[in-house]
Amino acid sequence: ALQALQRLRGASGPDQIQEELNSFRSRAKDKQQTTSWLPIFKHLRKPQAYKPLIMMNLLFLCASLTGIVLVMSFAVDFTERAGIKAETYYVAMCIGIVRIVSILIFTWVRNEFGNRNPAIFFGMIMTASITMLTVNVSGLLVLPQWLIGALVLVYVYAGSTSFSNIMLAMLGEVFPTEIRGFASGITTGLGFTTSFVSTKLYPIFVTEFEAYFVFLFFTIFGAVGTLYIYLFLPETHGKTLLEIEDYFKGEQITDTKL
């Protein structure tokens, strides 16, 4: 257990995670643990519980409103409205491939650079690419077909990394063990619900409004989500659970970078 936890936290020595392991042991031996919901709500009153819960739910909400989830469901329609007049099905196929590639590369990116910096970097790239697509859809700038296709793929790759892969990976890191299952369920439930609602509303919005306003909506929430990551998302990769809890309690570290 000590070796597994050391690899999970990226600790250089067992002494760095010994305290966390001891806390796990004490909780496992606690005879007062129960399946009642009351202890969960009691723990939710603590800042190390409700702060990451609010943070992650807002991030998942922003992720659903950036359009990344919709692109997978309406790939052909999205590429056509982005301005591609031919070979839209090939671009749609490439979108699926890019999504898979982003998951594979994400493991290396996270191990090398953590969570926070890649999320900010790819969030900025995603916002820049959807901004260019919005300008093209508005008619203010006419982009060549190959560039539109490239921007769509960059948008999908960057958005999948910053607002999908990293957010899901952090679910197992930011929540205390007492509420981890409950909080992760609430967060993923909200994420799937907002994704479902946005997927159902997309055909209505693109029919009632011009494509420009839909793309502008994605651009705004891409920028808002990236700014939110920059301001509030801490670096959790390679940190112990106790360090992360201390950050949200505000006892030791006040820097957003943790």
Buried (B, 14 or more C-beta within 10 A) or exposed (E): EEEEBBEBBBBEEEEBBBEBBEBBEEEEEEEEEEEEEEBBEEBBEBEBBBBBBEBBBBBBBBBBBBBBBBBBBBBBBBBBBBBBEEEBEEBBEBBEEBBEBBEEEBEEBBEEBBBBBBBBBBBBBBBBBBBBBBBBBBEEEEBEEEEBBBBBBBBBBBBBBBBBBBBBBBBEBBBBBBBBEBBBEBBBEBBEEBBEEBBEEBEEBBEEEEBBBBBBBBBBBBBBBBBBBBEEBBBBBBBBBBBBBBBBBEEEBEEBEB
